[in-house]
Structures are given as structure tokens and as C-alpha cells.
Amino acid sequence: MVVIVISNKTATQFHFTEGALQTTADNTPLWFEARGDLFSAIENIMIMNGLALNLTLLNEIRKVNDICTDYEITFNTFQA
């Protein structure tokens, strides 16, 4: 899964590019604020929403510009 991260002087926000956390019910893109380190922020959102047991990898795959970076994430899911 890819996560888009936008960082400027005042905040860091991230957006999931697929899955349940991509948009709201009315199709509005969801952006989450990263308070503290990015790895923990992404992991916490995924755990709180029942999508992951934990995040295992946050890998930068593309620096789009000075404020936008794409990351690939890997995580463990619940087993049925």
C-alpha cells in the first residue's frame, strides 16, 4: 500500500491511497495529521481502525517535490 505524505513548516499529514481509510462515506479524501514520528502515526491509525496488528515497514519510494513524498507501507493483518 502507498501512503502520500505532505510536510511543511506547520504540519505533516498523510493519506492512504487505497482501502477503507482512503475516503469518507461521501468520497471526500481522508488526511491524517502525524503527531510525533510518521511510522507511529500511520501504525496507530491502522490499528485503531482494525486494519493492522502492526506496521512493519515504512519505505520512501518517491520524493514528488519539496513537501510531498510517497511511501510504501507493509503491515501485519489479523488472521481469520
Secondary structure in CASP SS format (residue, H / E / C, confidence):
PFRMAT SS
TARGET T0000
AUTHOR 0000-0000-0000
METHOD secondary structure of the structure
MODEL  1
M C 1.00
V E 1.00
V E 1.00
I E 1.00
V E 1.00
I E 1.00
S E 1.00
N C 1.00
K C 1.00
T C 1.00
A C 1.00
T E 1.00
Q E 1.00
F E 1.00
H E 1.00
F E 1.00
T C 1.00
E C 1.00
G C 1.00
A C 1.00
L C 1.00
Q C 1.00
T E 1.00
T C 1.00
A C 1.00
D C 1.00
N C 1.00
T C 1.00
P E 1.00
L C 1.00
W C 1.00
F E 1.00
E E 1.00
A C 1.00
R C 1.00
G C 1.00
D C 1.00
L H 1.00
F H 1.00
S H 1.00
A H 1.00
I H 1.00
E H 1.00
N H 1.00
I H 1.00
M H 1.00
I H 1.00
M H 1.00
N C 1.00
G C 1.00
L C 1.00
A C 1.00
L C 1.00
N E 1.00
L E 1.00
T E 1.00
L E 1.00
L E 1.00
N E 1.00
E E 1.00
I E 1.00
R E 1.00
K E 1.00
V C 1.00
N C 1.00
D C 1.00
I C 1.00
C E 1.00
T E 1.00
D E 1.00
Y E 1.00
E E 1.00
I E 1.00
T E 1.00
F E 1.00
N E 1.00
T C 1.00
F C 1.00
Q C 1.00
A C 1.00
END
